[in-house]
Amino acid sequence: MMHVTLTPLPSYPNEFVGSPLGTNRIGWHLILLRARRQPLDWIATVRVFCKKNTAGTQRIPVALTLVKQVFGVKLGILFLGDCNALFRVRLQNVSDTADSVDLTLLSIPSLIAAIGVYLQNPTAFRDGFQSARGSWTAQVRKGLLAAALKGQDFKNDYRLWTRYFDTWSEGRLQRIADALSARPSVSVLVFCAMENGAALAATLASVRAQTYPVAALCIATPGQAEKAVHSAAANEYVAILQAGEVLPRHALLLLVHELGRQETDALLADEDNIGPDGTRADPWFKPQPSLTMMCSGLLSRGVWIVRSSVLGQALASAAVPGWAECIRLAVWFMLHSAGGAHRIRRVPRLLTHRRADTQAAPPAMLAQVVNMFLGGLGVQATVTPEFPLRLRWHGGELTTRQVNLIVPTRLRGSIQLRCLLDVLAHTTYRNFKMLIVVTQDAPLDKAQRQAAERLRAAGPVRIELLRRASFNYSLANNFGASRTDGAFICLLNDDVSTLDGDWLDRMVAVFSDKNVGIVGAKLYYPNMTTQHGGVIMGLGGLADHVNRFLPRGEPGYMWRGEVDQELSVVTGACLLVRRDVFERVGGLDEALATGFNDVDFCLRARALRYSVVMAASVELIHHETLSFGHHYADIPDQEAADVALMQERWAAVCAADPFHNPNLSLTGPNEWALAVPPRVNLDEPRYEGPP
């Protein structure tokens, strides 16, 4: 048994740190926590820092429902490795600052630990078990790991989640107010299509209930909008609302707190729906804004707080309809046009509750604003006038440039040959060439030569032999790129087939936005459920595909299964990149011979400030891993080494992918489930990616 009384961390209310007394024993432990002067329903998050390896951490929520609660003691299950552990404990849902926290560790047999982990979250165990490949024991291990990382089973209970993670006591709000570095004057500007009504009354009541002082409350009604905007802009910042959008009482305080943390011109926040009885549901946890997502209109709802001078510039730059959503879009596009889009940040807090009678801008007006600014940016694209708005890219001259399809393959297998022939037969892009790269240390055999002849007869195909004994995906693609000269390079798996002939035309057209360096496609399994809808960093521990198994035609969470969007990573199974970007990035990292090379490549491109776009309207079929099998099936040690390399190289984005909200899960398979606990803290910096 090991025991320690943890000491408070200065400047971090209800956070405690310490190392247990006694020698660590490798294995499973029962962890007992007791916080003095707290009610029984607090929750704790435990982070374990290994002094032997400072990069290694565990972050495990302590389960609340495993055992009977006695005298405020909480119990959970934890695995300790071979290290001197430093524990950091954060208490959440507490009524006041705790005096101290007592932590005790009891070593327990692995069988008891397995039972306890399973009981704390059987749903996560089942999901992890079903998603694992390999033997029965490997599936059990993954199931237990998923349950341990997920913590208490909230069953996606939003009411329970908000109770623990979106409850703000008077004491907590007072501490935030006392810590403000500045107290700017804030106006609230409410747009309203009609001057009277329950929606407007609810919004105004929520503004008057704010804990942060409101310098002016201005109502923009038809015919009076210009006057209201002018009055609101007399103060330093303007919070923009539409009638029916209701603020929790701490909304302005938290927005002002965030303004003091970083140089920014505007902030937006998460939102949910609220019913007549005050019941909250359907949260929208938003990604960091980007051009493609802003074009959808999905981020234009909910409170924004904007620097008054910026608001004035946005409204002076164009005639904008008098709706809050239109004004917010105008602010973002104006800053983007001036190179300042990175000065608009999201606050991952629920700061707007949306009533059923909230007034919404007509989609045609939103499309008018977006199309006007896209034209000014020189981007050859328009959006459709339905909500959410959908981008339609018009490539123009770009679609005349040569694209080199680079396909590493063994030139074996009937499905692979059928896929390649399908691509050659149905791709309508007029100027493409396919380069087949075969990696082996011997000449092509008879079957390979016959397959090569069929491909050459079907289209513009060249075969290159890379004389190597072992396959290296990165080397094969770099080799292929060095033997081509087209304006675009498309990395393409040999087990990908088409759904629409113009897939390549539409991918090339996305590059009409000159900031885009890489474009990915939406890929389906043969049963028409999603195999790839982009990649989220940190998901599953390092990186994984999003929207996996989402049926074709289903919009997914926040329509993110259907709208084009910027992401950190797209899969290399079908990845189009500008040649100049490929060369500037330096190609794929040949040290990553088997997996994660596409992940690393995209992240290095983003580090150079190129956008990575997942074009959801571009759809193909992926018969996953048919040619080369599971990446690390026979080399598990290499997988561990590659994972360690990637986690060290990309630790910041693994911890906080800007295109995934920290209130959403990273322990698949449902990346859109509620995070327990959320990965957000008012006092910690957040990675939002390169500006």
C-alpha positions in Angstrom: 0.0 0.0 0.0 1.2 3.5 -0.8 -0.2 6.7 0.6 0.3 10.4 0.3 -1.5 13.6 1.1 -1.3 15.7 -2.1 -0.4 19.4 -1.8 -2.3 22.2 -3.6 -0.8 23.6 -6.8 -0.5 27.4 -6.6 -2.7 29.3 -9.1 -4.6 26.1 -9.9 -7.7 25.8 -7.7 -8.6 22.3 -6.7 -5.5 20.8 -8.3 -3.1 18.8 -6.2 0.3 17.1 -6.7 2.5 14.6 -5.0 4.3 11.2 -5.1 3.1 8.2 -3.0 5.4 7.1 -0.2 6.8 3.6 -0.8 8.2 1.7 -3.8 6.1 1.5 -7.0 4.9 -1.9 -7.9 4.3 -2.5 -11.6 0.8 -3.5 -12.3 -2.8 -2.7 -11.5 -3.8 -0.7 -8.4 -7.0 0.4 -6.7 -6.8 4.1 -6.2 -8.7 5.8 -3.3 -9.2 9.5 -3.1 -10.6 11.6 -0.3 -11.1 15.3 -0.6 -11.9 17.2 2.6 -14.8 19.7 2.7 -16.5 18.4 -0.5 -19.9 16.9 -1.2 -20.2 13.3 -2.4 -20.7 14.0 -6.1 -17.4 15.5 -7.1 -15.3 13.8 -9.8 -11.5 13.5 -10.0 -9.1 13.3 -12.9 -5.8 11.7 -12.2 -2.7 12.3 -14.4 0.4 10.2 -13.8 3.8 11.6 -14.8 6.6 9.0 -15.1 9.9 10.6 -14.0 11.8 8.0 -16.0 10.2 9.2 -19.2 8.7 12.7 -19.0 6.9 12.3 -22.3 4.8 9.4 -21.0 1.6 10.3 -19.2 -1.7 8.7 -18.3 -4.9 10.6 -17.9 -7.6 8.4 -16.3 -10.9 9.5 -14.8 -11.7 7.9 -11.5 -14.9 5.9 -11.7 -17.8 7.0 -9.4 -20.1 4.1 -9.8 -17.9 1.1 -9.1 -18.4 0.8 -5.4 -20.6 2.3 -2.6 -19.5 5.8 -1.7 -18.6 5.9 2.0 -17.5 9.2 3.8 -16.6 10.9 0.5 -14.1 8.3 -0.6 -13.8 7.7 -4.4 -12.3 4.6 -5.9 -11.0 3.8 -9.4 -8.5 1.5 -11.1 -5.1 2.5 -12.4 -2.1 0.8 -14.1 1.4 1.9 -13.0 4.4 1.2 -15.1 8.1 0.9 -14.0 8.7 4.5 -12.9 8.6 6.9 -10.0 5.1 8.2 -10.4 4.1 11.8 -9.8 0.4 12.2 -9.4 -1.6 15.3 -10.4 -5.2 15.3 -9.3 -7.9 17.7 -10.5 -11.2 17.9 -8.7 -14.3 18.8 -10.8 -17.8 19.7 -9.8 -16.7 20.9 -6.4 -18.5 23.5 -4.4 -15.4 25.3 -3.0 -11.7 25.0 -2.9 -10.6 21.7 -1.2 -8.2 21.8 1.7 -6.3 18.7 0.7 -6.6 15.4 -1.1 -5.5 12.0 0.4 -4.4 9.4 -2.2 -3.9 5.7 -1.4 -2.8 3.0 -3.8 -3.5 -0.7 -3.2 -2.0 -3.3 -5.5 -4.6 -5.7 -6.8 -4.5 -8.9 -9.0 -5.0 -8.3 -12.7 -8.2 -10.4 -12.8 -9.8 -8.2 -10.2 -8.6 -5.2 -12.1 -10.1 -6.5 -15.3 -13.4 -7.1 -13.7 -13.5 -3.7 -12.2 -12.5 -2.0 -15.4 -15.1 -3.9 -17.3 -17.8 -2.9 -14.8 -16.9 0.7 -14.8 -17.6 0.9 -18.6 -19.0 -2.2 -20.3 -20.0 -0.2 -23.3 -16.4 1.0 -23.9 -15.1 -2.5 -23.4 -17.6 -3.9 -26.0 -16.7 -1.2 -28.5 -12.9 -1.7 -28.0 -13.3 -5.5 -28.2 -15.2 -5.3 -31.5 -12.8 -2.8 -33.1 -9.7 -4.8 -32.4 -8.0 -7.0 -34.9 -6.1 -10.2 -34.1 -6.5 -12.9 -31.5 -9.2 -13.2 -28.8 -6.8 -12.2 -26.1 -5.8 -9.1 -28.2 -9.4 -8.1 -28.4 -9.9 -8.5 -24.7 -6.8 -6.4 -24.0 -8.0 -3.6 -26.3 -11.5 -3.8 -24.8 -10.0 -3.4 -21.3 -7.8 -0.6 -22.4 -10.7 1.3 -23.9 -12.8 0.9 -20.7 -9.9 2.0 -18.6 -9.2 5.1 -20.7 -12.9 6.0 -21.0 -13.5 5.9 -17.2 -17.0 6.1 -15.8 -19.7 5.2 -18.2 -21.9 8.2 -18.7 -23.9 6.4 -21.4 -23.6 9.7 -23.4 -25.9 11.2 -20.8 -25.7 14.9 -21.6 -27.6 15.9 -18.4 -25.1 14.1 -16.2 -22.2 15.4 -18.3 -23.3 19.0 -17.9 -23.8 18.4 -14.1 -20.1 17.5 -13.7 -18.4 19.6 -16.4 -20.6 22.6 -17.1 -21.7 23.7 -13.7 -20.3 27.0 -12.5 -20.5 27.9 -8.8 -20.5 31.4 -7.5 -17.1 30.8 -5.9 -15.6 29.6 -9.1 -16.9 32.5 -11.1 -15.7 35.0 -8.5 -12.1 33.5 -8.7 -12.2 33.9 -12.5 -13.4 37.5 -12.2 -10.8 38.3 -9.6 -8.1 36.9 -12.0 -9.0 39.0 -15.0 -6.0 40.8 -16.5 -8.2 43.4 -18.1 -11.8 44.5 -18.0 -12.8 45.8 -21.4 -16.2 47.4 -22.0 -18.6 45.0 -23.8 -21.8 45.8 -25.7 -24.3 43.2 -26.6 -25.9 43.5 -30.0 -29.1 41.5 -30.6 -30.4 41.0 -34.1 -34.2 40.5 -34.3 -36.5 40.1 -37.2 -39.4 41.3 -35.1 -39.3 43.7 -32.2 -41.5 41.7 -29.8 -41.7 38.0 -29.1 -40.7 35.3 -26.7 -37.4 34.6 -28.4 -36.2 38.2 -28.1 -37.4 38.4 -24.5 -35.5 35.3 -23.5 -32.3 36.6 -25.1 -32.6 40.0 -23.4 -33.3 38.4 -20.0 -30.1 36.3 -20.3 -28.1 39.3 -21.2 -29.3 41.2 -18.2 -28.4 38.3 -15.9 -24.7 38.3 -16.9 -22.2 38.3 -14.1 -19.9 40.5 -16.3 -21.2 44.0 -16.7 -22.8 44.9 -20.0 -21.9 48.4 -21.1 -24.7 48.7 -23.6 -27.6 46.5 -24.9 -28.6 47.3 -28.5 -31.4 45.7 -30.5 -31.0 45.6 -34.3 -34.4 45.4 -35.9 -35.2 45.8 -39.6 -34.6 49.4 -40.6 -32.7 50.2 -37.4 -29.8 47.8 -37.7 -27.2 50.4 -38.8 -28.0 52.6 -35.8 -27.9 49.7 -33.3 -24.5 48.6 -34.7 -23.1 52.1 -34.5 -24.2 52.4 -30.8 -22.8 49.0 -29.9 -19.4 49.8 -31.5 -18.9 52.7 -29.0 -17.4 50.1 -26.6 -14.3 48.0 -27.0 -16.0 44.7 -27.9 -19.4 43.7 -29.2 -21.1 40.4 -28.4 -23.3 39.4 -31.3 -26.6 37.5 -30.8 -29.7 36.5 -32.7 -33.0 36.6 -30.9 -33.6 33.2 -29.4 -29.9 32.6 -28.5 -29.7 32.5 -24.8 -26.5 33.1 -22.8 -25.7 31.3 -19.5 -24.9 33.9 -16.9 -21.2 33.3 -17.0 -20.9 33.6 -20.9 -19.4 37.1 -21.1 -17.1 36.5 -18.1 -15.6 33.5 -19.7 -15.3 35.2 -23.1 -13.5 38.2 -21.5 -11.3 35.8 -19.6 -10.3 34.2 -22.9 -9.6 37.6 -24.5 -7.0 38.2 -21.7 -5.2 35.0 -22.5 -4.3 35.6 -26.1 -4.2 38.3 -28.8 -7.4 37.9 -30.7 -9.9 39.9 -32.6 -12.9 37.6 -32.2 -14.0 34.6 -30.3 -16.8 32.0 -30.9 -18.0 29.3 -28.6 -19.8 26.0 -28.4 -23.6 25.8 -28.1 -26.5 23.5 -27.4 -30.3 23.5 -27.6 -32.6 24.3 -24.7 -36.2 23.4 -24.3 -39.1 25.3 -22.7 -38.4 23.5 -19.4 -34.7 24.3 -19.4 -33.6 20.9 -20.6 -30.5 21.0 -22.6 -29.6 18.7 -25.5 -27.8 18.3 -28.8 -24.5 20.1 -28.1 -22.5 21.5 -31.0 -18.8 21.2 -30.0 -17.1 23.1 -32.8 -13.7 22.8 -34.5 -11.3 25.7 -34.9 -12.6 27.9 -37.8 -11.2 27.3 -41.3 -12.2 28.6 -44.7 -14.1 25.4 -45.7 -16.0 25.1 -42.5 -16.9 28.8 -42.4 -18.3 28.4 -46.0 -20.8 25.8 -44.6 -22.3 28.3 -42.2 -22.1 25.8 -39.4 -19.9 27.9 -37.2 -21.9 31.1 -37.7 -24.4 30.3 -35.0 -24.0 31.0 -31.2 -22.4 34.0 -29.5 -19.4 35.7 -31.0 -17.5 38.5 -29.3 -15.7 40.8 -31.7 -13.4 43.8 -31.4 -15.4 46.9 -32.3 -12.9 48.2 -34.8 -13.0 44.8 -36.6 -16.8 44.8 -36.7 -16.7 48.2 -38.3 -14.2 47.2 -40.9 -16.3 44.1 -41.8 -19.5 46.0 -42.3 -17.7 48.8 -44.2 -16.2 46.2 -46.6 -19.5 44.9 -48.0 -23.3 45.2 -47.7 -24.2 42.5 -45.2 -27.8 41.5 -44.5 -29.0 42.3 -40.9 -28.8 38.8 -39.4 -26.3 37.8 -36.7 -25.1 34.8 -38.8 -24.4 37.0 -41.8 -22.5 39.5 -39.6 -20.4 36.8 -38.1 -19.5 35.4 -41.5 -18.6 38.8 -42.7 -16.2 39.3 -39.7 -14.4 36.0 -40.4 -14.1 36.5 -44.1 -12.9 40.1 -43.7 -10.1 38.9 -41.4 -9.3 36.0 -43.6 -9.0 38.3 -46.6 -6.5 40.4 -44.6 -4.5 37.4 -43.5 -5.8 37.6 -39.9 -8.1 34.6 -39.7 -5.9 33.1 -37.0 -7.0 35.9 -34.8 -10.4 34.3 -34.5 -10.4 31.5 -32.0 -13.0 29.1 -30.6 -13.6 28.8 -26.9 -14.5 25.2 -26.1 -17.2 26.1 -23.6 -21.0 26.0 -23.9 -21.8 29.7 -24.0 -25.0 29.7 -26.0 -28.3 27.8 -25.5 -30.4 27.8 -28.7 -34.2 27.9 -28.3 -36.5 26.2 -30.8 -37.9 29.6 -31.9 -34.4 31.1 -32.5 -34.6 33.2 -35.6 -32.2 31.9 -38.3 -30.9 33.7 -41.3 -32.3 32.4 -44.6 -29.7 30.2 -46.3 -29.9 32.3 -49.4 -28.6 35.3 -47.5 -25.8 33.2 -45.9 -24.8 32.0 -49.4 -24.9 35.6 -50.7 -22.3 36.6 -48.0 -20.1 33.6 -48.6 -20.1 33.8 -52.4 -19.4 37.6 -52.3 -16.3 37.0 -50.2 -15.1 33.9 -52.1 -15.2 36.1 -55.3 -13.1 38.7 -53.6 -10.6 36.1 -52.5 -10.2 34.8 -56.0 -11.4 31.4 -55.0 -13.2 29.7 -57.9 -16.0 28.2 -55.8 -19.6 28.9 -54.8 -21.9 27.6 -52.1 -25.5 26.2 -52.5 -28.3 28.1 -50.8 -29.4 25.3 -48.4 -28.3 24.9 -44.8 -25.6 23.8 -44.3 -24.1 25.5 -47.3 -22.2 23.1 -49.6 -19.1 24.1 -51.5 -19.0 23.6 -55.3 -15.4 24.1 -56.6 -14.8 25.4 -60.1 -11.3 24.5 -61.1 -11.0 26.4 -64.4 -7.5 26.3 -65.8 -6.3 24.2 -62.9 -8.1 21.2 -64.3 -5.9 21.2 -67.4 -2.7 20.6 -65.5 -1.1 17.2 -65.4 -1.8 14.9 -62.4 0.6 11.9 -61.7 -1.1 9.0 -60.0 1.5 7.1 -58.0 0.5 3.6 -57.1 2.8 1.3 -55.0 1.7 -2.2 -55.7 2.8 -5.9 -56.0 1.0 -6.2 -59.3 -0.8 -9.2 -57.8 -4.4 -10.0 -56.8 -7.5 -9.9 -59.0 -9.2 -7.2 -56.9 -6.2 -4.8 -57.1 -6.0 -5.3 -60.8 -9.7 -4.7 -61.2 -9.5 -1.5 -59.1 -6.6 -0.1 -61.2 -8.4 -0.9 -64.4 -11.5 0.8 -63.0 -9.6 4.0 -62.2 -8.1 4.0 -65.7 -11.5 3.3 -67.4 -13.7 5.7 -65.5 -11.6 8.7 -64.5 -12.7 11.6 -66.7 -9.8 13.9 -65.9 -8.2 14.6 -69.3 -4.5 15.0 -68.2 -3.4 12.3 -65.9 -0.8 9.6 -66.0 -0.4 6.6 -63.7 3.0 5.4 -62.5 3.0 1.9 -61.0 5.9 1.3 -58.5 6.7 -2.3 -57.8 9.1 -3.0 -55.0 11.0 -6.3 -55.2 14.6 -7.5 -55.7 13.8 -9.6 -58.7 12.4 -8.8 -62.2 8.7 -9.0 -62.8 7.5 -12.6 -63.1 5.1 -13.8 -65.8 1.9 -13.0 -63.9 3.2 -9.5 -63.1 4.1 -8.9 -66.7 0.7 -9.9 -67.9 -0.9 -7.6 -65.4 1.4 -4.8 -66.5 0.4 -5.3 -70.1 -3.3 -5.1 -69.3 -2.8 -1.8 -67.5 -0.7 -0.3 -70.2 -3.3 -1.2 -72.8 -6.0 0.4 -70.6 -4.5 3.9 -70.3 -1.5 6.1 -69.8 0.5 3.8 -67.5 4.2 3.4 -66.8 5.7 0.6 -64.7 8.8 1.3 -62.6 10.7 -1.4 -60.6 12.2 -0.4 -57.3 14.9 -3.0 -56.6 14.6 -3.5 -52.9 14.1 -6.6 -50.8 11.6 -5.0 -48.4 8.7 -2.8 -49.1 8.9 0.9 -47.9 5.7 2.8 -48.6 7.4 6.2 -48.2 10.3 5.3 -50.4 8.1 3.9 -53.1 6.1 7.2 -53.3 9.1 9.4 -53.1 10.7 7.3 -55.9 7.6 7.6 -58.0 7.4 11.4 -57.4 11.0 11.8 -58.6 10.2 10.1 -61.9 7.3 12.3 -62.7 6.8 16.0 -63.5 3.1 16.8 -63.3 1.8 19.8 -61.4 0.0 17.5 -59.0 0.9 14.2 -57.3 -1.8 11.8 -56.3 -0.9 9.1 -53.8 -3.3 6.3 -54.6 -3.6 2.8 -53.2 -4.1 -0.1 -55.6 -7.3 -1.2 -53.8 -9.2 2.0 -54.5 -12.0 2.2 -57.1 -14.2 5.0 -58.4 -17.8 5.9 -57.7 -17.9 9.0 -59.9 -15.7 9.6 -62.9 -15.0 13.2 -62.2 -13.5 12.5 -58.7 -10.1 13.8 -59.8 -11.5 16.9 -61.5 -13.2 17.9 -58.2 -10.1 17.2 -56.1 -7.9 19.4 -58.3 -10.5 22.2 -58.2 -10.1 22.6 -54.5 -6.6 24.0 -55.1 -8.3 27.1 -56.5 -7.8 28.2 -52.8 -4.1 29.0 -53.0 -3.6 28.2 -49.3 -4.5 24.5 -49.9 -1.6 22.1 -50.1 -3.2 18.7 -49.7 -6.7 17.4 -50.6 -8.1 14.1 -49.4 -11.2 12.1 -50.4 -14.1 10.4 -48.6 -13.6 6.6 -48.9 -16.1 3.9 -48.4 -15.9 0.2 -47.6 -17.5 -2.0 -50.4 -20.7 -2.1 -48.2 -20.9 1.7 -48.6 -20.2 2.6 -45.0 -17.4 5.2 -44.4 -13.8 3.9 -44.2 -12.2 7.4 -44.2 -13.7 10.8 -43.5 -10.5 12.4 -42.4 -8.1 11.8 -39.5 -8.2 13.1 -36.0 -5.0 13.4 -34.1 -5.0 11.8 -30.6 -7.9 9.5 -31.5 -7.1 6.0 -30.2 -3.8 7.3 -28.7 -2.2 8.6 -31.8 -4.4 9.0 -34.9 -7.5 7.4 -36.5 -10.1 7.8 -39.1 -13.3 9.7 -38.3 -16.9 8.7 -39.2 -15.8 5.1 -39.7 -18.8 3.0 -40.6 -21.1 6.0 -41.1 -23.5 4.9 -43.9 -23.3 6.8 -47.2 -25.8 9.7 -47.2 -25.8 10.1 -43.4 -24.7 13.6 -42.4 -23.0 12.6 -39.1 -22.2 14.9 -36.2 -22.7 18.5 -37.1 -22.9 17.4 -40.8 -19.2 16.7 -40.6 -19.8 13.6 -42.6 -20.9 15.6 -45.6 -19.3 19.0 -45.7 -15.8 19.8 -47.0 -13.6 20.8 -44.1 -10.0 21.5 -43.2 -8.4 18.8 -41.0 -5.0 18.1 -39.7 -4.6 14.9 -41.7 -6.1 12.9 -44.5 -5.3 9.3 -45.5 -2.6 8.6 -48.1 -4.9 6.0 -49.7 -6.1 8.8 -51.9 -4.2 12.0 -51.3 -3.6 14.8 -53.9 -0.8 17.3 -53.3 0.7 20.1 -55.2 4.1 19.2 -56.5 5.7 22.3 -55.1 4.3 21.5 -51.7 5.5 17.9 -51.9 9.0 19.0 -52.6 9.0 21.8 -50.0 7.8 19.3 -47.3 10.6 16.9 -48.5 8.3 14.0 -49.5 7.3 11.2 -47.1 9.6 10.3 -44.2 11.3 7.1 -45.3 12.1 6.3 -41.6 8.3 5.6 -41.4 8.4 2.7 -43.9 5.1 1.1 -42.9 2.5 3.3 -41.3 1.8 6.9 -40.1 3.9 8.3 -43.1 0.8 10.0 -44.5 -0.1 11.4 -41.0 3.5 12.8 -40.6 3.4 14.2 -44.2 0.2 16.1 -43.6 1.4 17.5 -40.3 4.6 18.7 -41.8 2.7 20.4 -44.6 0.5 22.1 -42.0 3.6 23.2 -40.1 4.5 25.1 -43.2 1.0 26.7 -43.1 -0.6 24.8 -45.9 -4.2 23.8 -45.5 -5.2 20.1 -45.6 -8.8 19.7 -46.9 -11.0 16.7 -46.8 -13.3 17.0 -49.8 -16.4 15.1 -48.6 -18.1 15.4 -52.0 -15.3 13.3 -53.6 -16.2 9.6 -53.0 -14.3 6.4 -53.8 -14.4 2.8 -52.6 -11.4 1.4 -50.6 -10.9 -2.3 -50.2 -8.6 -1.6 -47.2 -5.2 -3.3 -46.8 -5.9 -6.0 -49.5 -2.6 -5.6 -51.2 -0.2 -5.4 -48.3 -2.3 -6.6 -45.4 -2.5 -5.0 -42.0 0.4 -2.5 -41.8 2.1 -4.0 -38.7 0.7 -7.6 -38.7 4.2 -9.2 -38.6 6.2 -6.4 -37.0 4.6 -5.3 -33.8 7.9 -4.0 -32.4 8.2 -1.7 -35.4 4.7 -0.4 -34.7 5.6 0.4 -31.2 8.7 2.3 -32.3 6.8 4.2 -35.0 4.0 5.2 -32.5 6.7 6.4 -30.0 8.4 8.5 -32.7 5.1 10.1 -33.8 3.9 10.8 -30.3 7.2 12.5 -29.5 7.3 14.4 -32.8 3.7 15.5 -32.8 2.9 15.6 -29.0 1.1 19.0 -29.2 -1.4 18.2 -31.9 -1.9 14.7 -30.5 -3.0 16.3 -27.2 -5.2 18.9 -28.9 -6.1 18.6 -32.5 -7.5 22.0 -33.5 -10.2 20.3 -35.7 -11.5 18.2 -32.9 -13.2 19.7 -29.8 -11.7 18.9 -26.4 -15.2 18.2 -25.1 -15.4 15.2 -27.5 -14.0 11.8 -27.0 -10.6 10.5 -28.2 -11.3 6.9 -27.2 -13.0 5.5 -30.2 -14.8 4.1 -32.0 -17.2 7.1 -31.4 -15.1 10.2 -31.6 -18.3 12.3 -31.4 -19.2 11.0 -27.9 -18.8 13.2 -24.8 -15.3 13.3 -23.4 -15.1 12.2 -19.8 -13.5 14.3 -18.6 -13.1 17.2 -21.1 -9.6 18.0 -22.1 -9.9 21.7 -21.4 -8.8 23.9 -18.5 -9.3 27.7 -18.2 -5.7 28.0 -16.9 -3.9 25.9 -19.5 -2.8 26.9 -23.0 -4.4 25.1 -25.9 -2.8 24.0 -29.2 -4.7 25.5 -32.1 -2.3 24.7 -34.9 -0.1 27.0 -37.0 -1.7 30.4 -37.7 
